[in-house]
Amino acid sequence: MSTPETSTNAPHDLRLALKRGLRCKCPNCGEGAVFGGYLKVHSECGVCGLDFTPQRADDGPAYVVILLVGHLMGFSLPVIFEVLRDNPLLMACLLSAVAIVLSLVMLPPVKAMFVAFQWAKGMHGFGRVKDRAVTQETRCAEGC
């Protein structure tokens, strides 16, 4: 016999959640959108009603994107240098533009994958049964 707490705390499929996050979709149903804007996370899924408010992506996605884009630019620098040796300004502008575009394209899927990872692992309040709200009336009813 399972209680509501154990059924909501059951582990979710991490691989499936990350695939859905890569598409910027809800990690639970795979249909609803995670974002309401470019990086603004919805408060809940429009399809299944999953609450996204416990997510804490913060600066993690930006660090991962900087790490990946920095490595890609670092590995492409010698190749670009051999091709554009006579024009360093063009090389700098080209690499800067590619880095900016890559960063802007990669940031939403990486952030959605962070949200999906947190949901799949039950981090930061995902999957927990919400405690009833403690108000002044309930506190005084239980004996101040």
C-alpha positions as CSV (number, residue, x, y, z in Angstrom):
1,M,0.0,0.0,0.0
2,S,1.5,3.3,-1.0
3,T,0.9,6.6,0.7
4,P,0.6,9.9,-1.2
5,E,4.1,10.9,-0.1
6,T,5.7,7.8,-1.5
7,S,3.8,7.9,-4.8
8,T,4.8,11.6,-5.4
9,N,8.4,11.1,-4.3
10,A,8.9,8.2,-6.8
11,P,11.9,8.8,-9.0
12,H,11.2,9.9,-12.6
13,D,13.0,8.9,-15.8
14,L,16.0,11.2,-16.0
15,R,16.8,10.5,-19.6
16,L,13.3,11.2,-20.8
17,A,13.1,14.4,-18.7
18,L,16.3,15.7,-20.1
19,K,15.2,14.9,-23.7
20,R,12.0,16.9,-23.0
21,G,14.0,19.7,-21.4
22,L,16.2,19.9,-24.5
23,R,13.1,20.6,-26.5
24,C,12.0,23.2,-23.9
25,K,8.9,21.2,-23.0
26,C,7.5,20.1,-19.7
27,P,9.5,17.3,-18.2
28,N,6.4,15.6,-16.9
29,C,4.1,15.5,-20.0
30,G,6.4,16.6,-22.8
31,E,3.8,18.8,-24.4
32,G,3.5,22.1,-22.4
33,A,6.1,24.8,-22.8
34,V,8.6,25.5,-19.9
35,F,9.1,29.1,-20.9
36,G,6.7,32.0,-21.1
37,G,9.4,34.3,-22.7
38,Y,13.0,33.8,-23.7
39,L,14.1,32.6,-20.2
40,K,11.1,33.2,-18.0
41,V,9.8,29.9,-16.6
42,H,6.1,29.5,-16.4
43,S,4.6,29.0,-13.0
44,E,3.0,25.8,-14.1
45,C,2.6,23.6,-17.2
46,G,-0.3,24.6,-19.3
47,V,-1.1,21.0,-20.2
48,C,-0.5,18.8,-17.1
49,G,-0.4,21.5,-14.4
50,L,3.0,20.6,-13.1
51,D,4.2,23.4,-10.7
52,F,7.5,24.9,-11.9
53,T,7.8,27.3,-9.0
54,P,10.2,25.1,-7.0
55,Q,12.8,25.2,-9.8
56,R,16.1,26.9,-8.9
57,A,18.1,27.1,-12.1
58,D,19.8,30.4,-11.2
59,D,23.2,30.8,-12.7
60,G,23.9,27.2,-13.5
61,P,22.8,27.2,-17.2
62,A,24.9,30.3,-17.9
63,Y,28.0,28.7,-16.4
64,V,27.4,25.5,-18.5
65,V,26.9,27.6,-21.7
66,I,30.0,29.7,-21.1
67,L,32.0,26.5,-20.5
68,L,30.8,24.9,-23.7
69,V,31.0,27.9,-25.9
70,G,34.4,28.8,-24.5
71,H,35.7,25.4,-25.4
72,L,34.3,25.5,-28.9
73,M,35.8,28.9,-29.5
74,G,39.1,27.8,-28.0
75,F,39.3,24.7,-30.3
76,S,38.3,26.6,-33.4
77,L,40.7,29.5,-32.8
78,P,43.8,27.7,-34.4
79,V,41.8,26.7,-37.4
80,I,40.4,30.2,-37.9
81,F,43.8,31.7,-37.3
82,E,45.3,29.7,-40.1
83,V,42.6,30.7,-42.5
84,L,42.4,34.4,-41.5
85,R,46.0,35.1,-40.5
86,D,46.2,38.3,-42.5
87,N,43.0,39.8,-41.1
88,P,42.9,39.6,-37.2
89,L,40.0,42.1,-37.0
90,L,37.8,39.9,-39.2
91,M,38.8,36.8,-37.1
92,A,37.9,38.6,-33.8
93,C,34.6,39.8,-35.2
94,L,33.7,36.4,-36.6
95,L,34.5,34.5,-33.4
96,S,32.7,37.1,-31.3
97,A,29.6,36.8,-33.5
98,V,29.6,33.0,-33.4
99,A,30.1,33.0,-29.6
100,I,27.2,35.4,-29.1
101,V,24.8,33.5,-31.4
102,L,25.8,30.1,-29.9
103,S,25.3,31.4,-26.4
104,L,21.8,32.8,-27.2
105,V,20.7,29.6,-28.9
106,M,22.1,27.3,-26.3
107,L,20.8,29.1,-23.1
108,P,17.1,28.2,-23.2
109,P,17.5,24.4,-23.8
110,V,20.2,24.2,-21.1
111,K,18.0,26.1,-18.6
112,A,15.1,23.8,-19.5
113,M,17.3,20.8,-18.9
114,F,18.3,22.2,-15.5
115,V,14.6,22.4,-14.6
116,A,14.0,18.9,-16.0
117,F,16.9,17.5,-14.0
118,Q,15.6,19.1,-10.8
119,W,12.2,17.7,-11.4
120,A,13.4,14.2,-12.2
121,K,15.6,14.1,-9.0
122,G,12.9,15.7,-6.8
123,M,15.1,18.6,-5.9
124,H,14.0,21.9,-4.3
125,G,10.5,20.8,-3.6
126,F,9.6,19.1,-6.8
127,G,7.5,16.0,-6.1
128,R,6.9,16.7,-2.4
129,V,3.5,16.8,-0.9
130,K,2.9,20.4,0.1
131,D,2.3,21.1,3.7
132,R,-0.8,22.9,4.6
133,A,-0.3,26.6,5.1
134,V,0.1,27.7,8.6
135,T,-1.8,30.9,9.3
136,Q,-2.4,32.9,12.4
137,E,-5.8,31.3,12.9
138,T,-4.4,27.7,12.7
139,R,-1.5,28.6,14.9
140,C,-3.8,30.0,17.6
141,A,-6.2,27.1,17.3
142,E,-3.4,24.7,18.0
143,G,-2.3,26.7,21.1
144,C,-0.3,29.8,20.5
